[in-house]
Amino acid sequence: MAVTEIALLRLKTPELSSSARSILKQAQQAQSEWSGYPVQFARQVEDSSYFYILGGWESIVHHNGEWIKSETNQKLLAQLKDDVDVEWMFHVDIDVSQHQDSSSNRPIDRSPDILKPSTSTIPLDAPVISVSRYFVEHAKRAEFDTAFNNGGPYLGAHTTPFTYSGGWRIDKEGDDEEFVLFNGWNKVEDHYGFAETEAFKEFGKIKGALKGAEIKHVRLERWE
């Protein structure tokens, strides 16, 4: 099953230089051509020195064992070492092969020469996307799944027309589990407002299975 990569990068300077932005655009194109999936950059709202990479891979081995060790990637990383740090990177079991072009409702053509931005299960078409990391003890994973499956439709009804998509972290650290949830919103305040609704009472039942949570918001960076 194809998987979703999520990585967090931190800027070492207040803003990207034009040369660093150019290299990142090269990296975006190179990774897309290598993986066959679109690659997106998203800037964090809470702290603009952080931005995320969202991409897809046929497998973790294809990413870690081939792309990361490749001469192309290593050269690009060396060029960026004075501008950004990689804080973390892992993979989530959201199958990017099922992402669709929302304008046609058809699976994306992932051949390197016909890459298209995906707006389907991960709501990349939303003005703001929340990235929620839910930390769950292994023994409570099934409890979380039940609560999420029951509460998810209440969340979806509130975020429409934007979608939501979540999946479990695959390459986890330690015994605990991590569930990553992407939600689309018109603005950050809409997400905060959801916590005051009756619908949240149903979705909020996931709290009983949580060990902790980290919730951030991002906007896609569309560099020209």
N, C-alpha and C positions, 0 to 999 in steps of 0.2 A: 504494500500500500504506500502510495506517495504521501509524504509528510510535509508539515509546515515548519520552517525555520523561523525562530524569533531571536534577535540579538539586540543588545543594548550597547550603544557606543556613547562615549562622553567626549565633548570637545575640550581640548586643552587651552583654547583661546576663546574670547567672548563671542566671536563669530567666525564662520568658515572663511578662509581666504579664497580668492578666486582660483588659485592653483589647486587648493585642497578640494574645492567643489568640482573642479574639472576631473581630478583623479577619482573622486567618488562616483562621478557619472561614468567614467571608464570602467570602474569596478562593477557598477550596476549592470552595464551592458555586457561585460565579460561573464559575470555570473549567470545572467539570463541566457546567454548563448550556450554556456556550459550545461546548465541544468534543464533548459527548455521551458522554464517557468518565469513569469514576470517577477521582478524584484522591486519592492517599494521601500522608500524611506519615509519615516514619520517622525515629526518633531514633538517632543513632550511639551504639554501645556504648562505643567507645574514648574518645570525647570528646563528652559530652552537650551541648556548646555547638553542635554541628553536627546538622542534620537535613536529610533529603532530601525532595524532591517527586518522586513518580512519577505520571505521567499519560499520556494517549494523545491522538493527533491524527490527523486524516485525512491531513495532510501537514505538512511544515515550514513551508510558506507560510501555511497556516491558523493555525499558532501564531505564528511570527515576524511575519508580515505583517499579521495581523488582530488576534489577541488581545493580543499584547504592546503594540501601538500603540493599542489601544482606550482610550476614556475611562475605562471601568470599571477596567481593569487599572492604568492610570496613577494613578488616584485611590487605589486600594488600596496600590500601591507607595509613594506619598507618605505615606500614613498609617503605613506600617511602617518608614520610613527611619531612625527613631531606635531601632528594636528589632532589626532583622536586616539583614545584608548578603547579597547573592547572590554566592557565590564563583565558581560556574560553572554552565553549563546547556548541554546538548546533546541530541541525539536518537540513538536506537539502532534498528537495523532488526529490532526485535521487533514483529511485527504484532499490535497490540492488538485488532484485529478478530477475531482467532482466540482471544482469551482466553475462558474458559468459566467458568460457575458450577459449581464442583466438586460441588455437591450434586445437580445434574441432568445434568451433562455436556453442556449445551446452550450454544450461543453466547449471550453476554450481549445483552439488549435494551438498546441504547444510546440510546434516545430520552430526552431530558432529564428527562421526568417519571417514568421507570422505571429510574433508575440503580441498579445493584447493585454491591457490591464484588466484584472478580474475584479468584479464587484459583487460577487455572489455571497457565499456563506460568511466570509469575513467582510464586513460592510465597508469596503473601501470607497464607496460612493457617498458616505456620510461626511458632513462637515467636521464632526468630531467623533473619534472612536475611543471608547474606554477600553483599557487593557487591565483586566482584573486577574491577579494571581491569587488563587485560593489554596492555602496549605492545609493538607488533610492527613491525619494519621492513617497509616495503611489499613488498620482495622476498621476505619470508618468510611472507607472508599465506597462501599456498597450503599451505606446510609446516605452519603452525599449524592450518589447517582440517583437514588430514589427521590430525594428532595428536589434535585435539579430537574429531573424529568417531569415532576409534578408542577414545579413552579415556573419552569421555562416558558410555557405558553402565556402566562400572565406577563412576563417580561416582554415577550415578543409582541403582544397586543399593545403594550405601552410604547415600544420603540418604532412601531410601523410608521413609515414605509421602510425603515432600515431594518436589516436583519441582525441576528446575533449568531455567534458560532463559538463553540468551546470544545476543548479536548484535553486529555491527560498528557502531561509531560512524559516523554519516553525515556530519555537519557537522564534520569533523576540522580540526585546525590543523597546518599543515606537511605533510610527506610521509609521516610515520609513520602506522601504523594503530593502532586501539584496539578491543579486544574487551571487552565488559562481560558478566560472568556473574553471575547471581543463583542462589543455592542456599538451600534451606530446611534448618534444623537445629533440634533440640530445645534445644540450648544451644551456646554458643561453643566449649566444650571438645570437643564432638563433631567440630567442624570441625578442630581441632588434632589430634584423635585419628586423623582420616582420613589424615593425613600419615604415620602409622606403620603403615599397612596395606599388604597386598600389592596391593590395588586401586589405591592411589595410585601404585605403580610404573608402571602403565599410563597413568593420567591425567597423571602428572607428566612424561610425555614432551613435553608442550607447552613445557616449559622450554627445549628446544633451539631454539625459534623466538622466545623472548621477549627483548626489550630491557630490560624492567623490569616491575614489577607493583606495584599498590597494593590491599591487601585490608582491608576494613573490615566491621563487622557492625552491623546495625540491628534495631530493634524498631519495629513500627508504633505510631504515636501515635493512639489512638482517643479524641479529645476529645469530651466530652459537652457 
